Amino acid sequence: MRTLGNIIWFLFGGLICAFGWAISGLICCVTIIGIPLGLQAFKFASFVLWPFGRDIDFSGMGTGSFLVNILWIIFFGWELALASLAFGIVYCVTIVGIPFGLQHFKFMKLALMPFGAEIITID
C-alpha cells in the first residue's frame, strides 16, 4: 500500500514539492548563516518526495536543538505548519484524500521542529 501511495503522491505533487524544498535549501546554503536552514530544507525535500512508510522521530533532540527550534518556530515554522494543517484538512474532507491529509499532518510536525528530528522508516 505504501508503494502505491508513494507513486500517486510522487505523480500528483510530491515531485514539485520536493523540488521546491531542494531549491529553497540551495538558496539558504548560499550564506554560511543559512546552511543549517538549508539542511533542514533538504530534510523536508527527502521526506516530501516519499512520505508513505516514513515517520519522524524526535528522541534525538537535545537542548541545542530545542533552542534552535524555538527560533525556527518564531520565524518560519508556524507558517509552514499552518499551511500543512490547511492542506491536511482539505485532503481529509474526502475519503480518498484521507491518507494524503495524514501525510500533511506529519509534515506539520516536522515544520514545527525540524532540528534534531530524524526521519525513520516504519516497518
A tleap script that builds the chain and sets N, CA, C and O, in Angstrom:
source leaprc.protein.ff14SB
mol = sequence {
  NMET ARG THR LEU GLY ASN ILE ILE TRP PHE
  LEU PHE GLY GLY LEU ILE CYS ALA PHE GLY
  TRP ALA ILE SER GLY LEU ILE CYS CYS VAL
  THR ILE ILE GLY ILE PRO LEU GLY LEU GLN
  ALA PHE LYS PHE ALA SER PHE VAL LEU TRP
  PRO PHE GLY ARG ASP ILE ASP PHE SER GLY
  MET GLY THR GLY SER PHE LEU VAL ASN ILE
  LEU TRP ILE ILE PHE PHE GLY TRP GLU LEU
  ALA LEU ALA SER LEU ALA PHE GLY ILE VAL
  TYR CYS VAL THR ILE VAL GLY ILE PRO PHE
  GLY LEU GLN HIE PHE LYS PHE MET LYS LEU
  ALA LEU MET PRO PHE GLY ALA GLU ILE ILE
  THR ILE CASP
}
set mol.1.N position { 0.820 -1.196 0.000 }
set mol.1.CA position { 0.000 0.000 0.000 }
set mol.1.C position { 0.862 1.258 0.000 }
set mol.1.O position { 0.544 2.232 -0.681 }
set mol.2.N position { 1.970 1.235 0.775 }
set mol.2.CA position { 2.781 2.445 0.838 }
set mol.2.C position { 3.474 2.725 -0.487 }
set mol.2.O position { 3.707 3.887 -0.822 }
set mol.3.N position { 3.808 1.689 -1.248 }
set mol.3.CA position { 4.425 1.907 -2.558 }
set mol.3.C position { 3.444 2.585 -3.496 }
set mol.3.O position { 3.807 3.523 -4.205 }
set mol.4.N position { 2.209 2.119 -3.504 }
set mol.4.CA position { 1.185 2.738 -4.336 }
set mol.4.C position { 0.923 4.177 -3.895 }
set mol.4.O position { 0.795 5.073 -4.729 }
set mol.5.N position { 0.844 4.396 -2.588 }
set mol.5.CA position { 0.659 5.752 -2.066 }
set mol.5.C position { 1.798 6.671 -2.458 }
set mol.5.O position { 1.569 7.821 -2.832 }
set mol.6.N position { 3.027 6.174 -2.376 }
set mol.6.CA position { 4.182 6.991 -2.758 }
set mol.6.C position { 4.188 7.308 -4.250 }
set mol.6.O position { 4.559 8.413 -4.645 }
set mol.7.N position { 3.785 6.357 -5.074 }
set mol.7.CA position { 3.750 6.605 -6.520 }
set mol.7.C position { 2.695 7.662 -6.848 }
set mol.7.O position { 2.958 8.590 -7.613 }
set mol.8.N position { 1.505 7.518 -6.270 }
set mol.8.CA position { 0.456 8.511 -6.506 }
set mol.8.C position { 0.884 9.874 -5.984 }
set mol.8.O position { 0.676 10.892 -6.645 }
set mol.9.N position { 1.482 9.892 -4.797 }
set mol.9.CA position { 1.966 11.143 -4.207 }
set mol.9.C position { 3.013 11.784 -5.103 }
set mol.9.O position { 2.965 12.988 -5.355 }
set mol.10.N position { 3.954 10.991 -5.582 }
set mol.10.CA position { 5.038 11.479 -6.435 }
set mol.10.C position { 4.482 12.106 -7.714 }
set mol.10.O position { 4.926 13.176 -8.130 }
set mol.11.N position { 3.522 11.446 -8.324 }
set mol.11.CA position { 2.974 11.921 -9.598 }
set mol.11.C position { 2.100 13.159 -9.449 }
set mol.11.O position { 2.093 14.016 -10.333 }
set mol.12.N position { 1.368 13.268 -8.356 }
set mol.12.CA position { 0.411 14.356 -8.196 }
set mol.12.C position { 0.855 15.403 -7.187 }
set mol.12.O position { 0.050 15.863 -6.378 }
set mol.13.N position { 2.119 15.781 -7.225 }
set mol.13.CA position { 2.568 16.910 -6.420 }
set mol.13.C position { 3.803 16.692 -5.579 }
set mol.13.O position { 4.445 17.662 -5.178 }
set mol.14.N position { 4.156 15.457 -5.300 }
set mol.14.CA position { 5.321 15.207 -4.454 }
set mol.14.C position { 6.620 15.654 -5.090 }
set mol.14.O position { 7.492 16.199 -4.413 }
set mol.15.N position { 6.755 15.427 -6.380 }
set mol.15.CA position { 7.975 15.836 -7.082 }
set mol.15.C position { 8.111 17.350 -7.096 }
set mol.15.O position { 9.206 17.876 -6.895 }
set mol.16.N position { 7.020 18.050 -7.329 }
set mol.16.CA position { 7.055 19.512 -7.363 }
set mol.16.C position { 7.389 20.069 -5.975 }
set mol.16.O position { 8.198 20.988 -5.854 }
set mol.17.N position { 6.770 19.517 -4.936 }
set mol.17.CA position { 7.059 19.967 -3.558 }
set mol.17.C position { 8.517 19.711 -3.191 }
set mol.17.O position { 9.185 20.579 -2.628 }
set mol.18.N position { 9.003 18.522 -3.511 }
set mol.18.CA position { 10.392 18.186 -3.183 }
set mol.18.C position { 11.358 19.089 -3.941 }
set mol.18.O position { 12.373 19.514 -3.389 }
set mol.19.N position { 11.050 19.382 -5.196 }
set mol.19.CA position { 11.893 20.272 -5.983 }
set mol.19.C position { 11.910 21.673 -5.371 }
set mol.19.O position { 12.962 22.309 -5.301 }
set mol.20.N position { 10.754 22.149 -4.930 }
set mol.20.CA position { 10.685 23.461 -4.273 }
set mol.20.C position { 11.513 23.518 -2.999 }
set mol.20.O position { 12.208 24.502 -2.746 }
set mol.21.N position { 11.437 22.450 -2.188 }
set mol.21.CA position { 12.227 22.408 -0.961 }
set mol.21.C position { 13.720 22.331 -1.263 }
set mol.21.O position { 14.530 22.943 -0.566 }
set mol.22.N position { 14.086 21.578 -2.303 }
set mol.22.CA position { 15.500 21.471 -2.667 }
set mol.22.C position { 16.047 22.815 -3.152 }
set mol.22.O position { 17.169 23.184 -2.805 }
set mol.23.N position { 15.278 23.537 -3.937 }
set mol.23.CA position { 15.698 24.865 -4.387 }
set mol.23.C position { 15.820 25.814 -3.199 }
set mol.23.O position { 16.764 26.601 -3.124 }
set mol.24.N position { 14.865 25.739 -2.270 }
set mol.24.CA position { 14.944 26.565 -1.053 }
set mol.24.C position { 16.203 26.241 -0.256 }
set mol.24.O position { 16.860 27.140 0.270 }
set mol.25.N position { 16.535 24.961 -0.169 }
set mol.25.CA position { 17.748 24.549 0.539 }
set mol.25.C position { 19.001 25.084 -0.129 }
set mol.25.O position { 19.926 25.527 0.551 }
set mol.26.N position { 19.039 25.048 -1.455 }
set mol.26.CA position { 20.196 25.591 -2.176 }
set mol.26.C position { 20.323 27.090 -1.963 }
set mol.26.O position { 21.431 27.597 -1.788 }
set mol.27.N position { 19.213 27.799 -1.976 }
set mol.27.CA position { 19.250 29.248 -1.753 }
set mol.27.C position { 19.728 29.558 -0.342 }
set mol.27.O position { 20.516 30.482 -0.144 }
set mol.28.N position { 19.260 28.798 0.637 }
set mol.28.CA position { 19.687 29.028 2.024 }
set mol.28.C position { 21.169 28.716 2.213 }
set mol.28.O position { 21.836 29.358 3.025 }
set mol.29.N position { 21.686 27.744 1.477 }
set mol.29.CA position { 23.079 27.348 1.648 }
set mol.29.C position { 24.062 28.306 0.992 }
set mol.29.O position { 25.272 28.094 1.077 }
set mol.30.N position { 23.575 29.349 0.344 }
set mol.30.CA position { 24.466 30.333 -0.276 }
set mol.30.C position { 25.263 31.074 0.800 }
set mol.30.O position { 26.442 31.373 0.607 }
set mol.31.N position { 24.626 31.367 1.922 }
set mol.31.CA position { 25.313 32.054 3.008 }
set mol.31.C position { 25.706 31.049 4.087 }
set mol.31.O position { 25.088 29.993 4.220 }
set mol.32.N position { 26.722 31.383 4.841 }
set mol.32.CA position { 27.174 30.498 5.919 }
set mol.32.C position { 26.113 30.405 7.012 }
set mol.32.O position { 25.904 29.333 7.580 }
set mol.33.N position { 25.452 31.499 7.306 }
set mol.33.CA position { 24.438 31.505 8.357 }
set mol.33.C position { 23.230 30.659 7.949 }
set mol.33.O position { 22.570 30.067 8.803 }
set mol.34.N position { 22.944 30.600 6.657 }
set mol.34.CA position { 21.777 29.881 6.190 }
set mol.34.C position { 21.975 28.393 5.993 }
set mol.34.O position { 21.010 27.684 5.706 }
set mol.35.N position { 23.196 27.897 6.137 }
set mol.35.CA position { 23.447 26.473 5.892 }
set mol.35.C position { 22.605 25.561 6.793 }
set mol.35.O position { 22.058 24.582 6.285 }
set mol.36.N position { 22.468 25.823 8.095 }
set mol.36.CA position { 21.597 24.948 8.897 }
set mol.36.C position { 20.140 24.957 8.413 }
set mol.36.O position { 19.465 23.928 8.451 }
set mol.37.N position { 19.665 26.109 7.962 }
set mol.37.CA position { 18.307 26.177 7.424 }
set mol.37.C position { 18.206 25.403 6.121 }
set mol.37.O position { 17.205 24.734 5.868 }
set mol.38.N position { 19.240 25.493 5.292 }
set mol.38.CA position { 19.265 24.744 4.040 }
set mol.38.C position { 19.259 23.244 4.270 }
set mol.38.O position { 18.599 22.504 3.540 }
set mol.39.N position { 19.987 22.793 5.277 }
set mol.39.CA position { 19.999 21.358 5.588 }
set mol.39.C position { 18.617 20.866 6.026 }
set mol.39.O position { 18.214 19.748 5.704 }
set mol.40.N position { 17.902 21.711 6.760 }
set mol.40.CA position { 16.543 21.338 7.161 }
set mol.40.C position { 15.605 21.315 5.950 }
set mol.40.O position { 14.694 20.490 5.880 }
set mol.41.N position { 15.833 22.223 5.004 }
set mol.41.CA position { 15.029 22.215 3.780 }
set mol.41.C position { 15.295 20.943 2.975 }
set mol.41.O position { 14.373 20.393 2.372 }
set mol.42.N position { 16.532 20.474 2.958 }
set mol.42.CA position { 16.833 19.213 2.272 }
set mol.42.C position { 16.158 18.038 2.988 }
set mol.42.O position { 15.735 17.078 2.343 }
set mol.43.N position { 16.057 18.115 4.321 }
set mol.43.CA position { 15.352 17.075 5.078 }
set mol.43.C position { 13.879 17.056 4.675 }
set mol.43.O position { 13.296 15.988 4.488 }
set mol.44.N position { 13.281 18.239 4.542 }
set mol.44.CA position { 11.908 18.326 4.074 }
set mol.44.C position { 11.774 17.733 2.679 }
set mol.44.O position { 10.834 16.985 2.411 }
set mol.45.N position { 12.715 18.063 1.782 }
set mol.45.CA position { 12.641 17.593 0.393 }
set mol.45.C position { 12.660 16.071 0.322 }
set mol.45.O position { 11.899 15.474 -0.440 }
set mol.46.N position { 13.516 15.450 1.105 }
set mol.46.CA position { 13.581 13.988 1.061 }
set mol.46.C position { 12.323 13.349 1.655 }
set mol.46.O position { 11.882 12.295 1.198 }
set mol.47.N position { 11.757 13.987 2.663 }
set mol.47.CA position { 10.560 13.456 3.304 }
set mol.47.C position { 9.323 13.660 2.429 }
set mol.47.O position { 8.459 12.786 2.353 }
set mol.48.N position { 9.244 14.813 1.771 }
set mol.48.CA position { 8.085 15.134 0.938 }
set mol.48.C position { 8.068 14.282 -0.328 }
set mol.48.O position { 7.001 14.029 -0.888 }
set mol.49.N position { 9.220 13.845 -0.777 }
set mol.49.CA position { 9.287 13.063 -2.008 }
set mol.49.C position { 8.616 11.694 -1.840 }
set mol.49.O position { 7.851 11.279 -2.711 }
set mol.50.N position { 8.886 10.996 -0.749 }
set mol.50.CA position { 8.327 9.664 -0.487 }
set mol.50.C position { 7.850 9.597 0.969 }
set mol.50.O position { 8.562 9.026 1.795 }
set mol.51.N position { 6.680 10.152 1.325 }
set mol.51.CA position { 6.289 10.225 2.741 }
set mol.51.C position { 5.650 8.959 3.301 }
set mol.51.O position { 5.697 8.736 4.510 }
set mol.52.N position { 5.056 8.126 2.450 }
set mol.52.CA position { 4.362 6.936 2.968 }
set mol.52.C position { 5.378 5.913 3.463 }
set mol.52.O position { 6.364 5.629 2.783 }
set mol.53.N position { 5.136 5.367 4.638 }
set mol.53.CA position { 6.036 4.386 5.224 }
set mol.53.C position { 7.180 5.013 6.000 }
set mol.53.O position { 8.113 4.319 6.405 }
set mol.54.N position { 7.114 6.311 6.208 }
set mol.54.CA position { 8.155 7.010 6.971 }
set mol.54.C position { 7.492 7.863 8.032 }
set mol.54.O position { 6.350 8.293 7.874 }
set mol.55.N position { 8.219 8.107 9.122 }
set mol.55.CA position { 7.710 8.939 10.204 }
set mol.55.C position { 8.856 9.757 10.776 }
set mol.55.O position { 9.997 9.644 10.328 }
set mol.56.N position { 8.547 10.570 11.755 }
set mol.56.CA position { 9.528 11.473 12.353 }
set mol.56.C position { 9.796 11.030 13.778 }
set mol.56.O position { 8.868 10.746 14.535 }
set mol.57.N position { 11.079 10.973 14.140 }
set mol.57.CA position { 11.490 10.595 15.489 }
set mol.57.C position { 12.133 11.809 16.145 }
set mol.57.O position { 13.120 12.348 15.643 }
set mol.58.N position { 11.567 12.233 17.270 }
set mol.58.CA position { 12.083 13.397 17.990 }
set mol.58.C position { 12.932 13.014 19.198 }
set mol.58.O position { 13.240 13.881 20.016 }
set mol.59.N position { 13.317 11.757 19.338 }
set mol.59.CA position { 14.026 11.314 20.539 }
set mol.59.C position { 15.458 11.834 20.614 }
set mol.59.O position { 16.021 11.895 21.706 }
set mol.60.N position { 16.064 12.210 19.489 }
set mol.60.CA position { 17.448 12.670 19.497 }
set mol.60.C position { 17.609 14.154 19.722 }
set mol.60.O position { 18.699 14.692 19.533 }
set mol.61.N position { 16.533 14.836 20.128 }
set mol.61.CA position { 16.587 16.273 20.290 }
set mol.61.C position { 17.209 16.637 21.636 }
set mol.61.O position { 16.766 16.177 22.689 }
set mol.62.N position { 18.238 17.467 21.578 }
set mol.62.CA position { 18.887 17.928 22.798 }
set mol.62.C position { 18.514 19.366 23.097 }
set mol.62.O position { 17.603 19.926 22.487 }
set mol.63.N position { 19.222 19.952 24.037 }
set mol.63.CA position { 18.945 21.330 24.437 }
set mol.63.C position { 19.235 22.306 23.312 }
set mol.63.O position { 18.460 23.234 23.082 }
set mol.64.N position { 20.338 22.108 22.611 }
set mol.64.CA position { 20.689 22.996 21.499 }
set mol.64.C position { 19.646 22.940 20.398 }
set mol.64.O position { 19.255 23.975 19.859 }
set mol.65.N position { 19.194 21.745 20.062 }
set mol.65.CA position { 18.159 21.600 19.042 }
set mol.65.C position { 16.863 22.259 19.482 }
set mol.65.O position { 16.161 22.872 18.677 }
set mol.66.N position { 16.551 22.131 20.760 }
set mol.66.CA position { 15.330 22.737 21.280 }
set mol.66.C position { 15.374 24.251 21.146 }
set mol.66.O position { 14.392 24.871 20.738 }
set mol.67.N position { 16.512 24.846 21.490 }
set mol.67.CA position { 16.632 26.303 21.414 }
set mol.67.C position { 16.572 26.802 19.971 }
set mol.67.O position { 15.947 27.826 19.693 }
set mol.68.N position { 17.211 26.091 19.066 }
set mol.68.CA position { 17.166 26.488 17.655 }
set mol.68.C position { 15.760 26.274 17.103 }
set mol.68.O position { 15.308 27.042 16.254 }
set mol.69.N position { 15.067 25.243 17.571 }
set mol.69.CA position { 13.691 25.021 17.134 }
set mol.69.C position { 12.768 26.151 17.567 }
set mol.69.O position { 11.834 26.499 16.844 }
set mol.70.N position { 13.019 26.725 18.736 }
set mol.70.CA position { 12.211 27.863 19.189 }
set mol.70.C position { 12.365 29.022 18.204 }
set mol.70.O position { 11.372 29.643 17.824 }
set mol.71.N position { 13.599 29.319 17.789 }
set mol.71.CA position { 13.812 30.372 16.794 }
set mol.71.C position { 13.170 30.010 15.460 }
set mol.71.O position { 12.585 30.865 14.795 }
set mol.72.N position { 13.281 28.743 15.069 }
set mol.72.CA position { 12.674 28.279 13.824 }
set mol.72.C position { 11.156 28.490 13.855 }
set mol.72.O position { 10.572 28.966 12.881 }
set mol.73.N position { 10.523 28.134 14.979 }
set mol.73.CA position { 9.070 28.288 15.092 }
set mol.73.C position { 8.674 29.749 14.952 }
set mol.73.O position { 7.696 30.068 14.276 }
set mol.74.N position { 9.428 30.634 15.586 }
set mol.74.CA position { 9.091 32.058 15.549 }
set mol.74.C position { 9.189 32.614 14.132 }
set mol.74.O position { 8.311 33.364 13.704 }
set mol.75.N position { 10.241 32.261 13.399 }
set mol.75.CA position { 10.476 32.884 12.100 }
set mol.75.C position { 9.900 32.115 10.914 }
set mol.75.O position { 9.451 32.741 9.954 }
set mol.76.N position { 9.895 30.785 10.942 }
set mol.76.CA position { 9.482 30.001 9.778 }
set mol.76.C position { 8.428 28.949 10.080 }
set mol.76.O position { 7.506 28.747 9.289 }
set mol.77.N position { 8.555 28.284 11.205 }
set mol.77.CA position { 7.805 27.067 11.468 }
set mol.77.C position { 6.306 27.227 11.530 }
set mol.77.O position { 5.579 26.379 11.013 }
set mol.78.N position { 5.822 28.281 12.143 }
set mol.78.CA position { 4.378 28.392 12.308 }
set mol.78.C position { 3.676 28.580 10.973 }
set mol.78.O position { 2.565 28.082 10.793 }
set mol.79.N position { 4.301 29.293 10.020 }
set mol.79.CA position { 3.676 29.453 8.710 }
set mol.79.C position { 3.624 28.124 7.961 }
set mol.79.O position { 2.606 27.776 7.362 }
set mol.80.N position { 4.732 27.388 8.001 }
set mol.80.CA position { 4.787 26.092 7.333 }
set mol.80.C position { 3.808 25.112 7.974 }
set mol.80.O position { 3.161 24.336 7.271 }
set mol.81.N position { 3.693 25.141 9.296 }
set mol.81.CA position { 2.782 24.245 9.997 }
set mol.81.C position { 1.327 24.585 9.676 }
set mol.81.O position { 0.510 23.683 9.489 }
set mol.82.N position { 0.998 25.862 9.610 }
set mol.82.CA position { -0.370 26.249 9.264 }
set mol.82.C position { -0.725 25.846 7.836 }
set mol.82.O position { -1.848 25.417 7.571 }
set mol.83.N position { 0.223 25.983 6.921 }
set mol.83.CA position { -0.018 25.563 5.537 }
set mol.83.C position { -0.247 24.054 5.469 }
set mol.83.O position { -1.157 23.598 4.777 }
set mol.84.N position { 0.566 23.282 6.177 }
set mol.84.CA position { 0.380 21.831 6.188 }
set mol.84.C position { -0.938 21.443 6.844 }
set mol.84.O position { -1.603 20.507 6.399 }
set mol.85.N position { -1.317 22.157 7.898 }
set mol.85.CA position { -2.600 21.901 8.557 }
set mol.85.C position { -3.752 22.170 7.596 }
set mol.85.O position { -4.688 21.375 7.512 }
set mol.86.N position { -3.691 23.277 6.877 }
set mol.86.CA position { -4.754 23.620 5.930 }
set mol.86.C position { -4.860 22.574 4.824 }
set mol.86.O position { -5.961 22.130 4.498 }
set mol.87.N position { -3.727 22.176 4.244 }
set mol.87.CA position { -3.754 21.150 3.202 }
set mol.87.C position { -4.266 19.818 3.753 }
set mol.87.O position { -5.012 19.107 3.078 }
set mol.88.N position { -3.866 19.488 4.971 }
set mol.88.CA position { -4.323 18.242 5.578 }
set mol.88.C position { -5.827 18.224 5.786 }
set mol.88.O position { -6.476 17.206 5.545 }
set mol.89.N position { -6.383 19.337 6.231 }
set mol.89.CA position { -7.832 19.416 6.427 }
set mol.89.C position { -8.561 19.319 5.094 }
set mol.89.O position { -9.575 18.630 4.987 }
set mol.90.N position { -8.041 20.017 4.067 }
set mol.90.CA position { -8.674 19.967 2.747 }
set mol.90.C position { -8.656 18.548 2.194 }
set mol.90.O position { -9.661 18.083 1.655 }
set mol.91.N position { -7.531 17.858 2.319 }
set mol.91.CA position { -7.450 16.479 1.816 }
set mol.91.C position { -8.350 15.534 2.601 }
set mol.91.O position { -8.900 14.594 2.027 }
set mol.92.N position { -8.511 15.764 3.896 }
set mol.92.CA position { -9.303 14.850 4.725 }
set mol.92.C position { -10.812 15.031 4.544 }
set mol.92.O position { -11.593 14.277 5.123 }
set mol.93.N position { -11.228 16.012 3.757 }
set mol.93.CA position { -12.654 16.211 3.518 }
set mol.93.C position { -13.234 15.030 2.739 }
set mol.93.O position { -14.379 14.638 2.960 }
set mol.94.N position { -12.448 14.471 1.835 }
set mol.94.CA position { -12.929 13.324 1.065 }
set mol.94.C position { -12.316 12.042 1.622 }
set mol.94.O position { -11.249 12.072 2.236 }
set mol.95.N position { -12.976 10.951 1.412 }
set mol.95.CA position { -12.478 9.663 1.895 }
set mol.95.C position { -11.206 9.274 1.157 }
set mol.95.O position { -10.277 8.737 1.760 }
set mol.96.N position { -11.157 9.539 -0.136 }
set mol.96.CA position { -9.987 9.181 -0.935 }
set mol.96.C position { -8.761 9.982 -0.515 }
set mol.96.O position { -7.639 9.484 -0.604 }
set mol.97.N position { -8.959 11.215 -0.059 }
set mol.97.CA position { -7.834 12.079 0.285 }
set mol.97.C position { -7.308 11.922 1.694 }
set mol.97.O position { -6.304 12.546 2.038 }
set mol.98.N position { -7.949 11.110 2.528 }
set mol.98.CA position { -7.533 10.985 3.929 }
set mol.98.C position { -6.074 10.538 4.077 }
set mol.98.O position { -5.368 11.130 4.894 }
set mol.99.N position { -5.578 9.542 3.349 }
set mol.99.CA position { -4.165 9.174 3.512 }
set mol.99.C position { -3.210 10.323 3.180 }
set mol.99.O position { -2.158 10.464 3.803 }
set mol.100.N position { -3.583 11.134 2.202 }
set mol.100.CA position { -2.737 12.260 1.832 }
set mol.100.C position { -2.826 13.380 2.865 }
set mol.100.O position { -1.844 14.076 3.120 }
set mol.101.N position { -3.996 13.550 3.452 }
set mol.101.CA position { -4.145 14.523 4.530 }
set mol.101.C position { -3.324 14.149 5.750 }
set mol.101.O position { -2.740 15.012 6.405 }
set mol.102.N position { -3.280 12.851 6.054 }
set mol.102.CA position { -2.471 12.398 7.193 }
set mol.102.C position { -0.986 12.658 6.952 }
set mol.102.O position { -0.243 12.929 7.895 }
set mol.103.N position { -0.553 12.579 5.700 }
set mol.103.CA position { 0.848 12.884 5.389 }
set mol.103.C position { 1.131 14.363 5.657 }
set mol.103.O position { 2.204 14.712 6.151 }
set mol.104.N position { 0.179 15.220 5.335 }
set mol.104.CA position { 0.369 16.650 5.606 }
set mol.104.C position { 0.413 16.920 7.106 }
set mol.104.O position { 1.104 17.840 7.541 }
set mol.105.N position { -0.303 16.144 7.897 }
set mol.105.CA position { -0.214 16.307 9.348 }
set mol.105.C position { 1.174 15.894 9.854 }
set mol.105.O position { 1.675 16.466 10.822 }
set mol.106.N position { 1.798 14.900 9.200 }
set mol.106.CA position { 3.185 14.556 9.544 }
set mol.106.C position { 4.125 15.690 9.163 }
set mol.106.O position { 5.066 15.997 9.895 }
set mol.107.N position { 3.868 16.310 8.017 }
set mol.107.CA position { 4.701 17.446 7.609 }
set mol.107.C position { 4.576 18.585 8.606 }
set mol.107.O position { 5.530 19.330 8.828 }
set mol.108.N position { 3.405 18.720 9.205 }
set mol.108.CA position { 3.188 19.778 10.179 }
set mol.108.C position { 4.098 19.590 11.394 }
set mol.108.O position { 4.652 20.557 11.916 }
set mol.109.N position { 4.250 18.351 11.836 }
set mol.109.CA position { 5.143 18.083 12.969 }
set mol.109.C position { 6.578 18.454 12.626 }
set mol.109.O position { 7.278 19.057 13.439 }
set mol.110.N position { 7.015 18.097 11.427 }
set mol.110.CA position { 8.380 18.404 11.022 }
set mol.110.C position { 8.557 19.896 10.779 }
set mol.110.O position { 9.637 20.436 11.016 }
set mol.111.N position { 7.514 20.566 10.313 }
set mol.111.CA position { 7.597 22.003 10.059 }
set mol.111.C position { 7.773 22.785 11.360 }
set mol.111.O position { 8.397 23.846 11.371 }
set mol.112.N position { 7.232 22.270 12.436 }
set mol.112.CA position { 7.371 22.974 13.702 }
set mol.112.C position { 8.751 22.775 14.335 }
set mol.112.O position { 9.328 23.730 14.856 }
set mol.113.N position { 9.278 21.576 14.299 }
set mol.113.CA position { 10.542 21.302 14.985 }
set mol.113.C position { 11.450 20.419 14.140 }
set mol.113.O position { 11.536 19.219 14.397 }
set mol.114.N position { 12.136 20.980 13.130 }
set mol.114.CA position { 12.972 20.139 12.271 }
set mol.114.C position { 14.352 19.823 12.841 }
set mol.114.O position { 14.941 18.797 12.500 }
set mol.115.N position { 14.870 20.689 13.700 }
set mol.115.CA position { 16.222 20.473 14.224 }
set mol.115.C position { 16.205 19.367 15.267 }
set mol.115.O position { 15.446 19.437 16.234 }
set mol.116.N position { 17.027 18.359 15.083 }
set mol.116.CA position { 17.086 17.232 15.989 }
set mol.116.C position { 16.114 16.126 15.629 }
set mol.116.O position { 16.175 15.041 16.207 }
set mol.117.N position { 15.215 16.380 14.682 }
set mol.117.CA position { 14.265 15.357 14.252 }
set mol.117.C position { 14.930 14.447 13.234 }
set mol.117.O position { 15.744 14.895 12.427 }
set mol.118.N position { 14.587 13.191 13.275 }
set mol.118.CA position { 15.146 12.217 12.352 }
set mol.118.C position { 13.993 11.522 11.624 }
set mol.118.O position { 12.994 11.154 12.242 }
set mol.119.N position { 14.136 11.348 10.329 }
set mol.119.CA position { 13.133 10.663 9.535 }
set mol.119.C position { 13.466 9.175 9.545 }
set mol.119.O position { 14.555 8.763 9.146 }
set mol.120.N position { 12.504 8.378 10.010 }
set mol.120.CA position { 12.730 6.938 10.130 }
set mol.120.C position { 11.760 6.192 9.232 }
set mol.120.O position { 10.709 6.715 8.864 }
set mol.121.N position { 12.119 4.972 8.885 }
set mol.121.CA position { 11.266 4.103 8.082 }
set mol.121.C position { 10.434 3.230 9.008 }
set mol.121.O position { 10.956 2.633 9.949 }
set mol.122.N position { 9.132 3.161 8.733 }
set mol.122.CA position { 8.220 2.350 9.522 }
set mol.122.C position { 8.105 0.979 8.859 }
set mol.122.O position { 7.901 0.889 7.648 }
set mol.123.N position { 8.232 -0.068 9.634 }
set mol.123.CA position { 8.085 -1.426 9.088 }
set mol.123.C position { 6.677 -1.912 9.155 }
set mol.123.O position { 6.390 -3.034 8.737 }
savepdb mol mol.pdb
quit
